[in-house]
Amino acid sequence: MPLTGLALGHYHHTMDAEITNLENRLGALLEAFQVLRAENRQLTTRVATLQTENRQLNDKVRVVTERVERLLAQLPAEDEAS
């Protein structure tokens, strides 16, 4: 069925509205993508920082544990103290 001038005009208007809607949705999607990508970069940096801090704290705990164990080993046994 051939499109008449009236039907063709309606068809173009409908297509233009759909394209505009898709453009708006795509723009919103790209904006959300950029926000999430920036947030991901920040979180990746934060994770790396926290991992470094965690390693440092684990090292400190290990050193302190070794010191306490050495000090405990130097204490006389309970039966020897009495």
N, C-alpha and C positions, 0 to 999 in steps of 0.2 A: 504494500500500500504506500503510495508516494506521499511525502510530507507536503502539506499545503503551507502557504506562507504563515498562516496563523499557528499551525501545529509546529512548524519549524521554529518560530519565535519562542513558543512555550518550551520546546525542547532545549533551545540554547539557554534560556533563562534557568531552567532546571539544572542543566549541566554546569552553568556558571555558579549557581548556588552550591552545588555539590563540590565543585572544585574549590570554592572559597572556604567551605566548611572543612575540607581536607587540608587546605593550606593552614587554616587556624589550628586544627588539631595537630598537624605536623610541627607547627611553630611551638605549641605548648609542649609537645613531646621533646623537641630539641632543647627547649629551655630546661625542662625537668632533667634531661640527660646531662646537661652542662652543670647544673646544681649538684646532681648526684656524683658526677665525676670529680668535682672540686671537693665534695665532702669525702669521697673515697680517698683522695690524695691526702687530705688532712688526717683521716683515720689511719691510713697506712703509715704516715709519719709518726703518729701517736703510738701505734702498736710497736714500731721499731724503738721508740724512746722507752716505752714501758718494758720491752724485752731487755734492753740494755740495763735499765734500773733493776730489773728482776735478777739478772745475772750478777750485778754488783752486790745486791743484798744477799743473794745466796752465797757468794764468796765470803761476805762478812760473817754470815751465820756459821759457815764452815770454819773460819778462823777462830771465832769465839768458842764454838763447840770444842775444837781441838785444845784451846787454852784451858777451858773448864775441865776437860778430861785430864789434862796434864796436872792441873792443880789438885783435882780429886785423887789422882794417883799418888801425890806427895803427902796426902793426909794419912796419918796413922790409922790402922784398922780399928774398929770399935773395941775389940777385945784387947788390943794393945794399949788403948788410951786409958782403960780403967785399971 
